[in-house]
C-alpha cells in the first residue's frame, strides 16, 4: 500500500452491542440499522503491488440484500472471518475511469467484478483458484489486503458507496456505449444469477417456480425467459409492482402469498401441484408431484419451507437468495430425494461472466431498466435505506448515485 487518498463515502462500522440488540430483540433490527453508518470524509491508501489497481469514480451503486442483512444484523456469522470493518460498502458498481494510468480513457464507463481472490491480491494461485474455482479462494483472509470476500467488505479498499474507489484493472469491464447506467448496474446481480443457473441439470426441467420477485427473482425470470424460452415459469411475489414486472419479464404465471395455501395443500392452481394429500400433526403433506425446479431467490424460513414443499420428488431446489441461519424441517430433502443446489459468486472466470452478462443486457429487449425504481445521493442514505428496507413506493432495486 502507498500514499493516502481522501474522499467522501458512506462507511459501515461493526458494533457488537448494537448487533446483540438486533439479534436478541428482532423489532430493533431496522430501527438500529442507520446507527452503523457514517457519511463524511474518509481516507484510503492506494493499493500497490503485483497487480495494477486503477482509480474509479462511482456513478451508480446498488443496495444489495446482503448489505441490508449486514445493516440489520441478520447476516450469518459464518463468513465473518472473510470480512473486515469498518468498511465502505457497495459491490454492485458502475463507475467512470479516473486514472491516467488506466488502459482506458478517463471517463470510460465500466462495471467491476468485486471479487478479492488470489488474482486481485497478486498472490500465487491457491488450489481453488488454480482449479478455476475462485469463488472458493483459500486466501480471502490473507494479510495482503486483509480479510474480504469482495470490495465493500474490506476495510482497506472502499466499495461503491463512495466518491472514489479502486479496483484491479483485470476486473474492470467497459460498458457498451449505448447501455444505460440503470441497466449496467444490474451486471453484478445478473452475474450471480447466471452463475447459479449454470449449476442446474436442465435435462428434466419443464416447469419452474421462482420464489421471490425482488431484484434476484426478477433477473432470474428474465434470464430464464431468454435462455430457456420453452420452460413454463411461475413466479411467486409479494407486492403488486413485482407481479407487473414479473409478467413483463416473461413469467407464465404470477402468484402471491395467499396462493401458498393452495400450493401447500396440493390444490389445482397449476397442473404440477398434484392432488390433495392428508395432513397429520400439522406437518407439510408429502406431495407426489410438484415443480421440476424451484429457485429460492429470498432465503428466509418461509421461502425455503415453500420451496421444499412444492419441488417434485427427485426435483431440484436452487438457492440464490443467500439463506443464513434458518430453522426448518429438512425431511423433504431426503424423503423426496431432492437435489439441493447452493450457488455463490461469478463462476470459473468472474470478468468473463461479467462480459457475457453485459452482452445479454445489451441484447435483450426485456424492460430491465424498470428494476431500478429509486435513486438517491449518498448524502440521502437514510431515505435510501428506509426505502429499501421497507419496500416503500414499490421499491425493487434502490441505488446510490454518489
C-alpha positions in Angstrom: 0.0 0.0 0.0 1.2 3.5 -0.7 0.1 7.1 -0.4 -3.2 8.1 1.3 -6.1 9.5 -0.7 -9.1 11.4 0.8 -12.7 11.2 -0.5 -16.3 11.3 0.8 -18.0 8.0 1.4 -20.6 6.1 3.4 -18.8 3.8 5.9 -20.2 0.9 7.9 -18.8 0.1 11.4 -19.5 -3.1 13.3 -20.8 -2.5 16.8 -21.2 -5.7 19.0 -23.7 -4.1 21.4 -25.9 -2.9 18.5 -25.6 -6.3 16.8 -26.6 -8.1 20.0 -29.7 -6.0 20.4 -30.7 -6.6 16.8 -30.3 -10.3 17.2 -32.0 -10.6 20.6 -34.8 -8.1 20.1 -35.9 -8.6 16.4 -38.1 -5.4 16.4 -34.8 -3.3 16.7 -33.3 -4.7 13.5 -34.3 -2.0 11.2 -34.6 0.8 13.8 -30.9 0.4 14.7 -29.6 -0.1 11.2 -28.7 3.5 10.5 -26.5 3.8 13.6 -23.9 1.6 11.9 -23.3 4.2 9.1 -21.3 7.4 8.9 -21.3 9.7 5.9 -18.3 12.0 5.6 -14.6 12.3 4.7 -12.7 9.0 4.5 -9.2 8.0 3.5 -7.6 5.0 1.9 -4.1 4.0 0.8 -3.9 3.4 -2.9 -3.3 -0.3 -3.5 0.2 -1.0 -4.9 1.6 -4.5 -5.6 2.0 -7.1 -8.3 -1.5 -6.4 -9.7 -2.3 -2.9 -11.1 -5.2 -1.3 -9.4 -6.9 1.8 -11.0 -8.9 4.6 -9.5 -12.6 4.9 -10.3 -15.4 7.4 -9.8 -18.6 5.5 -8.9 -21.6 6.9 -10.8 -24.2 4.3 -9.6 -24.0 1.6 -6.9 -26.8 -0.8 -5.9 -28.0 -1.6 -2.4 -27.9 -5.4 -2.2 -29.8 -7.7 0.1 -26.5 -8.8 1.7 -25.9 -5.1 2.5 -29.3 -4.8 4.2 -28.7 -8.1 6.1 -25.4 -6.7 7.4 -27.0 -3.4 8.5 -29.9 -5.2 10.3 -27.8 -7.8 12.0 -29.5 -10.6 10.0 -26.4 -11.9 8.3 -24.9 -15.2 9.4 -21.6 -15.1 11.2 -20.3 -18.0 9.0 -18.5 -15.7 6.6 -17.3 -13.2 9.2 -13.7 -14.3 9.0 -13.7 -13.1 5.4 -14.8 -9.6 6.2 -13.1 -6.6 7.9 -14.7 -3.5 9.2 -15.1 -0.5 9.3 -15.6 -0.6 5.5 -17.2 1.4 2.7 -19.9 -0.9 1.4 -21.1 -1.3 -2.2 -20.3 -4.2 -4.6 -22.8 -3.5 -7.4 -20.8 -0.9 -9.1 -20.9 1.3 -12.3 -18.1 3.8 -12.4 -16.1 6.1 -14.6 -12.3 5.6 -15.0 -10.5 8.4 -13.1 -6.9 7.3 -13.6 -4.4 8.4 -16.3 -2.6 5.1 -15.9 -5.7 3.0 -16.8 -5.9 1.0 -20.0 -9.0 3.1 -20.9 -9.5 6.8 -21.3 -10.7 8.9 -18.4 -14.5 9.0 -18.3 -14.9 5.5 -19.7 -17.9 3.9 -18.1 -17.2 0.5 -16.5 -18.5 -2.2 -14.2 -16.4 -4.0 -11.6 -16.0 -7.6 -10.7 -15.6 -7.1 -6.9 -14.0 -10.4 -6.0 -10.9 -10.4 -3.8 -9.4 -13.7 -4.7 -5.8 -14.6 -5.3 -5.8 -12.7 -8.7 -6.9 -9.4 -7.1 -4.4 -9.8 -4.3 -1.4 -10.5 -6.6 -0.8 -13.9 -4.9 0.3 -17.2 -6.3 -2.9 -19.1 -7.1 -4.2 -21.3 -4.3 -5.6 -24.8 -5.2 -9.1 -23.5 -5.6 -8.1 -20.6 -7.9 -5.8 -22.9 -9.9 -8.7 -25.3 -10.4 -10.9 -22.5 -11.8 -12.9 -22.1 -8.6 -12.0 -18.5 -7.5 -15.3 -18.2 -5.5 -13.8 -20.7 -3.1 -10.4 -18.9 -2.9 -8.4 -20.0 0.1 -6.7 -16.6 0.5 -9.7 -14.4 1.2 -8.4 -13.5 4.6 -4.7 -13.2 3.5 -2.7 -10.3 5.0 -2.3 -8.9 1.5 -5.3 -6.5 1.7 -6.7 -8.4 4.7 -10.0 -10.2 5.1 -12.6 -9.5 2.4 -14.7 -11.6 0.1 -15.5 -8.7 -2.1 -14.9 -5.0 -2.4 -17.4 -3.5 0.0 -16.5 -5.9 2.8 -12.8 -5.0 3.2 -11.6 -2.2 5.4 -8.6 -1.3 3.3 -10.2 -0.6 -0.1 -13.6 1.1 -0.4 -16.6 -0.2 -2.2 -19.0 1.7 -4.4 -20.8 3.8 -1.8 -18.2 6.4 -2.2 -16.9 9.3 -4.4 -13.8 7.3 -5.2 -12.7 3.7 -5.2 -10.0 1.4 -6.6 -10.3 -2.0 -8.4 -7.9 -4.4 -10.1 -7.6 -3.4 -13.7 -8.2 -7.0 -14.8 -11.6 -6.9 -13.1 -12.8 -3.7 -14.7 -15.0 -4.2 -17.7 -16.1 -1.4 -20.1 -19.8 -0.9 -20.6 -21.2 -0.8 -24.1 -21.6 2.8 -25.2 -25.4 2.7 -25.8 -26.2 0.9 -22.5 -28.0 2.9 -19.8 -26.4 3.2 -16.3 -29.6 1.7 -14.8 -29.2 -1.4 -16.9 -25.4 -1.6 -16.3 -25.9 -1.6 -12.5 -27.7 -4.9 -12.8 -24.5 -6.6 -14.1 -23.3 -7.9 -10.8 -26.6 -9.4 -9.6 -27.2 -10.8 -13.1 -23.8 -12.5 -12.9 -24.8 -14.1 -9.6 -28.0 -15.4 -11.3 -26.2 -16.5 -14.5 -23.7 -18.5 -12.4 -26.4 -20.1 -10.4 -28.4 -21.2 -13.4 -25.4 -22.9 -14.8 -25.4 -25.3 -11.8 -28.8 -26.7 -12.8 -29.3 -30.0 -14.7 -31.8 -28.9 -17.3 -32.5 -32.3 -18.9 -35.6 -33.0 -17.0 -36.8 -29.4 -16.3 -40.0 -28.3 -17.9 -41.6 -26.3 -15.0 -40.0 -23.8 -12.7 -41.2 -21.9 -9.7 -39.2 -18.8 -8.8 -39.9 -17.9 -5.1 -39.3 -14.1 -4.7 -39.8 -11.2 -7.1 -37.1 -8.8 -5.9 -34.1 -8.0 -8.0 -32.7 -11.5 -7.9 -36.0 -13.2 -8.6 -36.9 -10.9 -11.5 -33.4 -11.2 -13.1 -33.8 -14.9 -12.8 -37.2 -14.7 -14.5 -35.7 -12.6 -17.3 -32.7 -14.9 -17.8 -34.9 -18.0 -17.9 -37.1 -16.3 -20.5 -34.2 -15.6 -22.8 -32.0 -18.7 -22.1 -34.8 -21.3 -21.7 -37.8 -20.0 -23.6 -39.6 -23.3 -23.7 -40.0 -23.6 -19.9 -43.1 -22.7 -18.1 -42.0 -20.2 -15.3 -44.2 -19.4 -12.4 -43.2 -16.5 -10.1 -44.3 -16.1 -6.5 -44.0 -12.5 -5.4 -45.3 -10.3 -2.6 -46.1 -6.9 -4.0 -48.3 -5.8 -6.9 -45.4 -3.9 -8.5 -43.3 -7.1 -8.5 -46.1 -9.0 -10.2 -46.4 -6.5 -13.0 -42.6 -6.6 -13.7 -42.6 -10.4 -13.5 -45.1 -10.6 -16.3 -43.2 -8.1 -18.3 -40.0 -10.2 -17.9 -41.6 -13.4 -19.1 -43.4 -15.2 -16.2 -46.1 -17.5 -17.4 -48.0 -17.2 -14.1 -47.6 -14.9 -11.1 -48.7 -15.9 -7.6 -48.8 -14.0 -4.4 -48.6 -15.1 -0.8 -52.3 -16.1 -0.3 -51.8 -18.7 -3.1 -49.3 -20.5 -0.9 -52.0 -22.4 1.0 -53.3 -23.8 -2.3 -49.8 -24.8 -3.3 -49.1 -26.4 0.1 -52.4 -28.3 0.0 -51.7 -29.7 -3.4 -54.5 -27.7 -4.9 -55.2 -27.4 -8.6 -53.8 -23.9 -9.2 -51.3 -25.4 -11.6 -51.2 -28.9 -13.2 -47.9 -29.7 -11.5 -49.1 -29.2 -7.9 -50.6 -32.7 -7.6 -53.7 -34.0 -5.8 -54.5 -33.1 -2.1 -52.7 -35.2 0.4 -53.6 -35.9 4.1 -52.1 -33.6 6.7 -51.2 -35.0 10.1 -49.7 -33.4 13.2 -49.6 -30.1 11.4 -46.8 -31.2 9.0 -46.5 -30.3 5.4 -48.0 -33.1 3.3 -45.9 -35.4 1.2 -46.8 -34.4 -2.3 -46.4 -36.8 -5.1 -45.9 -34.0 -7.7 -44.5 -30.5 -7.9 -42.2 -28.3 -9.9 -39.2 -29.8 -11.6 -37.1 -26.9 -10.4 -37.8 -24.4 -7.6 -35.5 -21.4 -7.3 -35.4 -19.7 -3.9 -34.5 -16.0 -4.5 -35.4 -14.9 -1.0 -33.5 -17.1 1.5 -35.8 -16.9 4.6 -37.7 -19.6 6.5 -41.0 -19.3 4.7 -39.4 -19.3 1.2 -37.3 -22.3 2.0 -40.3 -24.2 3.5 -42.4 -23.4 0.4 -39.6 -24.5 -1.9 -39.1 -27.8 -0.1 -42.8 -28.4 -0.2 -43.5 -27.8 -3.9 -40.4 -29.3 -5.5 -41.4 -32.7 -7.0 -39.7 -35.9 -5.9 -36.2 -36.1 -7.5 -36.5 -32.4 -8.4 -34.1 -29.6 -7.9 -34.1 -26.7 -5.4 -31.7 -23.9 -6.3 -30.7 -21.4 -3.5 -29.7 -18.0 -4.8 -31.3 -15.9 -2.0 -28.4 -16.3 0.4 -30.2 -18.2 3.2 -28.5 -17.9 6.6 -29.4 -19.2 10.0 -32.8 -20.8 9.3 -34.6 -23.4 11.5 -36.5 -25.7 9.1 -37.6 -29.3 8.7 -35.2 -30.8 6.2 -37.1 -34.1 5.9 -38.4 -33.4 2.4 -34.9 -33.3 1.1 -34.1 -36.9 1.9 -37.7 -38.3 1.9 -38.3 -36.9 -1.6 -34.7 -37.3 -2.7 -34.4 -33.7 -3.8 -31.2 -32.2 -5.3 -30.3 -29.1 -3.2 -28.0 -26.7 -5.1 -26.1 -23.9 -3.4 -24.5 -21.2 -5.6 -22.2 -18.3 -4.8 -20.1 -15.9 -6.8 -19.4 -15.5 -10.5 -18.1 -18.9 -11.7 -14.8 -20.0 -13.2 -13.8 -16.6 -14.5 -15.6 -13.7 -13.0 -14.6 -11.0 -15.5 -15.7 -13.3 -18.4 -19.1 -13.8 -16.7 -19.5 -10.1 -16.4 -18.7 -9.6 -20.1 -21.2 -12.3 -21.1 -23.9 -10.7 -18.9 -23.2 -7.3 -20.3 -23.7 -8.7 -23.8 -27.0 -10.2 -22.6 -28.1 -6.9 -21.0 -27.2 -5.1 -24.3 -29.1 -7.6 -26.5 -32.3 -8.4 -24.5 -35.4 -6.4 -25.3 -36.8 -7.0 -21.9 -37.5 -3.8 -19.9 -34.8 -4.4 -17.3 -34.2 -0.7 -16.7 -37.5 -0.8 -14.8 -36.0 -2.8 -12.0 -34.1 0.3 -10.8 -37.0 2.0 -9.1 -35.3 4.6 -6.8 -32.1 6.7 -7.0 -30.6 8.7 -4.1 -27.5 10.7 -3.5 -25.1 9.2 -0.9 -26.0 12.1 1.5 -29.6 10.9 1.4 -28.6 7.5 2.6 -31.2 7.4 5.4 -34.0 7.8 3.0 -32.5 5.4 0.5 -32.1 2.6 3.1 -35.5 3.2 4.6 -37.0 2.8 1.1 -35.0 -0.4 0.5 -35.7 -1.9 4.0 -39.4 -1.2 4.0 -40.1 -1.7 0.2 -41.6 1.8 0.1 -43.3 3.0 -3.1 -42.9 -0.2 -5.0 -39.1 -0.3 -4.4 -37.2 -3.1 -6.1 -33.6 -2.0 -6.8 -32.6 1.1 -4.9 -29.3 2.7 -5.9 -26.9 5.4 -4.9 -25.6 8.0 -7.3 -22.6 9.3 -5.4 
